[in-house]
Amino acid sequence: MVFTSGATEANNLALKGVAEAALVQGDRSAVAGRRRLLSLVSEHRAVLDPLRYLERHGFPLTLLPVGSDGLLDPQRLAEALGDDVLLVSVMAANNEIGVLQPLEAVAGLCRRHGALLHVDAAQAAGHIPLAMAELGADLLSLSGHKCFGPAGVGALLVREGVPLAPQLHGGGQEGGRRAGSVPVPLVVGLGAALNLAITDLEQRAARLGACATGSGLVWRRSAAFSATAPPARAWPTTST
């Protein structure tokens, strides 16, 4: 775990860190020869902007469409994946419409094709069960203020063995992956918030799930999508 200032920094560290590490390691890397990046058109700008930055610096980018229900069709991902794909980035829960992407299917496809998987879980952490090992994610970003914790702190969870080049230099903190003094009070607040969120996870899931079901009329009237019913996998968003 690498503590950051929030999910935006965690996303930047994940995406740029993996890309730079692939360049630095070259043929010695487990992902040698891979440069292409895959993501969704509906991702948060904290993911899309770093990806477009990398595209301008030699990393081809493919953005996949989502359906009228806001969900990625795993078949589209399967068709887009190839031995040139370095990293796939898919958010757990959408910050605007709340849909929960099929991460298990996405992770399985990534493993099959040898691509790394980054999950932006800012809107999901503390609200739905998330376990990197079970999801099959290689990197996972989260933010304190999206799970009732303090603003100004977040984290990037990194699977052991995933190469990651630091994007901040100067102090060697966080195992050399993120320089700068760790804000201990904020980190403690993040941990406390997540622990509290986990204790009533099931009760809140039932209560908010009922809210999501009841919002079907609002969904049907939305101009953004043509769906005639709310998505089967959706979660009330905490904020944008």
Secondary structure, 3 states (H helix, E strand, C coil): CEEECCHHHHHHHHHHHHHHHHHHHHHHCCCCCCCEEEEECCCCHHHHHHHHHHHHCCCCEEEECCCCCCCCCHHHHHHHCCCCEEEEECCCECCCCCEECCHHHHHHHHHHHCCEEEEECCCCCCCCCCCHHHHCCCEEEEEHHHHCCCCCCEEEEECCCCCCCCCCCCCCCHHHCCCCCCCHHHHHHHHHHHHHHHHCHHHHHHHHHHHHHHCHHHHHCCCCCCCCCCCCCECCCCCC
